[in-house]
Amino acid sequence: MFRYSRAARFAGPLLLALVCQTVLAQQPTVRLRDVNVRDQANGVLTLMTFTLVPDVTTSALSITSASSGNPSLTMGTLGGGATMSRDVPIYLEGTLGYSRYDPKFLASDGIDQTTLPLRWNSVSLSGGIGWDFRFNDELVLRPIFMIALGRVMSDLEAGEFLVNRKLGTEFNFIRNGSMDAYGLGGSLMLDWERIRPEYEADLEARYTHIELQTFGNSENSVKGSSAADSINVWARYRAPTGLVAFERPVRYVLEAAHSRFFGDQKDALGFDAMNSLGLGMELDVSAYETFISRIRLVARRMFGDGVRGSSLGLAISF
């Protein structure tokens, strides 16, 4: 008579597990070729630094990949700043930024290889608080302390190539991983503003230094850091057109800006400087009981070393 012992009861599942382990051990491991995930993380943090400071030259960027014809980088920001009043010379600013980076990686198991599209999406929020040191009615020196928080999320569209494959350790983060970062830094701004009945002129020169680094101990996270410096010069001229709307003169707007990048930001986007020229219209709605005083619509042309672009910006003054 055959007896089914307790030892035999576990022998079948144990043998099956050993067979599966042997099969997986013999299966080639899929790895990314010529990719350093830490360097990629540092690069994504560097891209995030472009969305932390109010800057018209980088407030809306879409850079197209020459190989695929699709946008490999999309970047946008929404923000601004203002001084509370002359009696309370506290300056406050805030910026909400978003960027999407779509690099292409080559994955191989030693036999087959394929191109994998990887999507990095980042969201950032930065704020600054400063104090106006006024030299006269038109010229202000403004130091600003800045703090920033950001999150990077990766999404790998692997398709059937990675199904039931052994994956290398570099896939732990880039396949549905995330990375949190914080930043500390500051700016020094020189602000000149002249207001006359026949025109208004503004000129700002700003130096910014900010450092980002990751935090958190998630098993799918990687460590990264980025330090960036930039200098921005921005000018705007407004004057009446002779037209009237909302019981106030309609103004035309001329704008120009130049930004230069240093540190990790230098050449991160393929250039170390950007220029912007803008032309627009401004409506004054202060005659009505509303919290909005002016509305500006400005068309801008951006250009730099090997890069060209256009944007349409809407600004609101309170």
C-alpha positions in Angstrom: 0.0 0.0 0.0 1.2 3.5 -0.9 1.3 6.0 2.0 1.3 9.7 1.5 3.7 11.0 4.2 3.9 14.5 5.5 7.3 14.9 4.0 6.0 14.0 0.6 3.3 16.6 1.0 5.8 19.4 0.8 8.2 17.7 -1.7 6.1 18.6 -4.7 5.9 22.4 -4.1 9.5 22.5 -3.1 10.6 20.8 -6.2 8.5 23.1 -8.3 10.0 26.2 -6.6 13.6 24.9 -7.2 12.8 24.3 -10.9 11.4 27.8 -11.3 14.4 29.3 -9.6 16.7 27.4 -11.9 14.8 28.6 -15.0 14.9 32.2 -13.8 18.6 31.9 -13.0 19.4 30.8 -16.5 17.3 33.6 -18.1 19.3 36.5 -19.3 19.0 39.7 -17.3 17.7 42.8 -19.1 19.9 45.8 -18.5 20.0 49.4 -19.8 23.0 50.1 -22.0 25.3 53.0 -21.3 23.0 54.4 -18.5 24.0 55.7 -15.1 20.8 56.1 -13.1 22.4 58.5 -10.6 23.6 60.8 -13.4 20.1 60.7 -14.9 18.6 61.6 -11.5 21.0 64.6 -11.2 20.1 65.7 -14.7 16.4 65.6 -13.9 17.0 67.7 -10.8 18.9 70.2 -12.9 16.0 70.5 -15.2 13.8 71.2 -12.2 15.9 74.1 -11.2 14.8 76.0 -14.3 11.2 76.0 -13.0 12.0 77.4 -9.5 12.6 81.1 -10.4 10.2 83.5 -12.3 12.0 83.9 -15.6 10.3 84.7 -18.9 13.1 83.0 -21.0 12.4 79.6 -19.5 8.8 79.9 -18.4 7.5 77.9 -21.4 9.9 75.6 -23.2 9.4 72.7 -25.6 12.5 71.2 -27.1 12.1 68.7 -29.9 14.2 65.6 -30.2 16.0 65.6 -33.6 15.9 61.8 -33.8 12.2 61.2 -33.0 10.7 64.5 -34.0 8.7 64.5 -30.7 9.2 66.9 -27.8 11.8 65.4 -25.5 11.5 68.2 -23.0 8.4 70.3 -22.1 8.6 72.9 -19.3 6.1 75.4 -17.9 5.8 77.7 -14.9 3.2 79.9 -13.2 4.3 82.5 -10.7 5.2 86.0 -9.8 6.1 88.3 -6.9 5.4 91.6 -5.4 6.2 93.9 -2.4 3.5 94.3 0.1 3.8 98.1 0.3 6.3 100.9 0.8 5.4 101.0 4.5 5.8 97.2 4.8 8.7 96.4 2.4 8.4 92.7 2.5 8.7 91.0 -0.9 6.9 87.7 -1.5 7.1 85.4 -4.6 6.0 82.0 -5.5 6.4 79.7 -8.6 4.7 76.5 -9.6 6.6 74.5 -12.2 6.1 71.4 -14.3 8.5 69.6 -16.6 8.4 66.5 -18.7 11.5 64.8 -20.1 11.3 61.9 -22.6 14.6 60.3 -23.2 15.1 57.1 -25.1 17.1 54.2 -23.6 18.5 51.1 -25.2 17.8 47.9 -23.3 19.3 44.5 -24.0 19.4 41.0 -22.5 22.6 40.1 -24.4 20.6 38.6 -27.3 17.7 41.0 -28.2 17.6 44.7 -27.7 15.0 47.4 -28.0 14.5 51.2 -27.5 12.5 52.0 -24.4 10.7 55.3 -24.0 11.1 56.6 -20.5 9.0 59.5 -19.2 10.1 61.7 -16.3 7.5 64.1 -14.9 8.4 66.6 -12.3 6.4 69.1 -10.3 8.0 71.8 -8.2 6.8 74.6 -5.8 9.1 77.3 -4.7 8.7 80.4 -2.6 10.8 83.4 -1.6 10.7 86.1 1.0 12.8 89.2 0.8 13.2 92.7 2.0 13.3 96.0 0.0 16.2 98.3 0.8 15.2 101.4 -0.9 17.8 103.9 -2.2 15.3 106.4 -3.5 11.8 106.4 -5.0 12.9 104.4 -8.0 15.8 102.1 -7.0 15.6 99.0 -4.7 18.1 96.4 -3.6 16.2 93.2 -2.7 17.8 90.1 -1.1 15.5 87.0 -1.2 15.6 83.8 0.7 14.3 80.8 -1.3 13.0 77.4 -0.5 11.7 74.7 -2.9 10.1 71.3 -2.9 9.8 69.0 -5.9 8.8 65.5 -6.9 10.0 63.5 -9.9 8.0 60.5 -11.1 9.2 58.1 -13.7 7.1 56.0 -16.0 8.7 53.4 -18.2 6.6 52.1 -21.2 8.3 48.8 -21.5 5.8 46.9 -23.6 6.1 43.2 -24.2 9.9 43.2 -24.2 10.1 43.3 -20.4 7.2 41.0 -19.6 8.4 37.9 -17.6 12.1 39.1 -17.9 14.7 39.4 -15.2 15.4 43.1 -14.7 18.7 44.7 -13.7 18.8 46.8 -10.6 18.7 50.0 -12.6 15.0 49.3 -13.3 14.1 49.5 -9.6 13.7 53.3 -9.8 12.9 54.1 -13.4 10.1 51.6 -13.5 7.3 53.5 -11.7 9.7 55.0 -9.2 9.7 58.5 -7.6 12.2 60.9 -6.2 11.5 63.8 -3.7 13.8 66.8 -3.5 14.1 70.0 -1.5 16.1 73.1 -2.2 17.5 76.1 -0.4 19.1 79.1 -1.9 18.7 82.8 -2.4 18.6 85.7 -4.9 19.9 89.2 -5.0 17.8 91.6 -7.1 18.3 95.2 -8.2 15.0 96.7 -9.2 14.6 100.1 -10.9 11.1 101.4 -11.6 10.0 104.7 -13.1 6.4 105.7 -13.4 5.3 108.7 -15.4 1.9 109.7 -16.9 3.3 109.3 -20.4 5.2 105.9 -19.8 6.2 103.3 -17.2 9.7 101.6 -17.3 10.9 98.7 -15.3 14.4 97.1 -15.1 15.5 94.2 -13.0 18.8 92.4 -12.6 18.8 89.2 -10.5 21.4 86.7 -9.5 20.1 83.3 -8.1 21.8 80.4 -6.5 19.9 77.3 -5.4 20.8 73.8 -4.5 18.5 70.8 -4.8 19.0 67.4 -3.2 16.9 64.3 -2.7 15.5 63.1 0.5 13.5 60.0 1.7 14.5 56.3 2.0 12.1 54.6 -0.4 13.5 51.4 -1.7 12.8 52.6 -5.3 14.4 55.9 -4.8 17.9 57.1 -5.9 20.0 59.9 -4.5 20.7 62.9 -6.5 21.7 66.6 -6.2 22.1 69.7 -8.4 23.5 73.1 -7.8 22.6 75.9 -10.2 23.4 79.6 -10.7 21.8 82.0 -13.0 21.8 85.7 -13.9 18.7 87.3 -15.4 18.2 90.8 -16.7 14.7 91.9 -17.6 13.2 95.1 -18.9 9.7 96.3 -19.7 8.4 99.6 -21.2 4.7 100.5 -21.2 3.0 103.6 -22.9 -0.5 104.6 -23.9 -1.7 103.7 -27.4 -4.3 106.5 -27.6 -7.1 103.9 -27.2 -9.4 103.7 -24.2 -11.0 100.6 -22.7 -12.7 100.1 -19.3 -12.4 103.8 -18.8 -8.6 103.7 -18.8 -5.9 104.1 -21.5 -4.9 100.9 -23.4 -1.1 100.5 -23.2 1.3 98.8 -25.5 4.1 96.7 -23.9 7.7 96.2 -25.0 9.7 93.6 -23.2 13.3 92.2 -23.3 15.1 89.7 -21.2 18.4 87.9 -21.1 19.3 84.9 -18.9 22.7 83.2 -18.4 23.2 79.9 -16.7 26.2 78.6 -14.7 27.0 75.6 -12.6 24.9 72.5 -13.4 22.5 74.5 -15.4 25.1 75.4 -18.0 24.6 73.4 -21.2 21.9 71.3 -19.4 19.5 72.3 -22.2 22.1 72.5 -24.9 22.8 76.2 -24.3 24.1 78.5 -21.6 22.1 81.6 -22.4 18.6 82.5 -23.5 17.1 85.8 -24.8 13.5 86.9 -25.1 11.8 89.8 -26.9 8.2 90.5 -26.3 5.4 92.7 -27.7 1.9 93.0 -26.2 -1.0 95.0 -24.9 -2.2 95.9 -21.4 -5.7 96.7 -20.2 -6.2 98.7 -17.0 -9.3 97.6 -15.2 -8.7 99.5 -11.9 -11.7 101.7 -12.5 -14.0 98.8 -11.5 -14.3 97.3 -8.1 -12.2 94.2 -8.6 -9.1 92.7 -7.1 -7.4 92.8 -10.6 -5.9 96.0 -11.6 -4.2 95.2 -15.0 -4.2 92.4 -17.5 -1.3 91.9 -20.0 -1.1 89.7 -23.0 2.5 89.4 -24.4 3.8 87.5 -27.4 7.4 86.5 -27.0 10.2 85.3 -29.2 12.9 83.3 -27.4 16.3 82.5 -29.0 19.7 81.2 -27.9 22.6 79.2 -29.2 21.0 76.8 -31.6 17.5 77.2 -30.2 14.5 79.2 -31.3 10.9 79.4 -30.0 7.8 81.4 -29.4 5.3 81.8 -26.5 2.2 83.7 -25.6 2.0 84.9 -22.0 -0.9 86.2 -19.9 -0.1 88.2 -16.8 -2.3 89.7 -14.1 -1.5 92.5 -11.7 -3.3 92.9 -8.4 
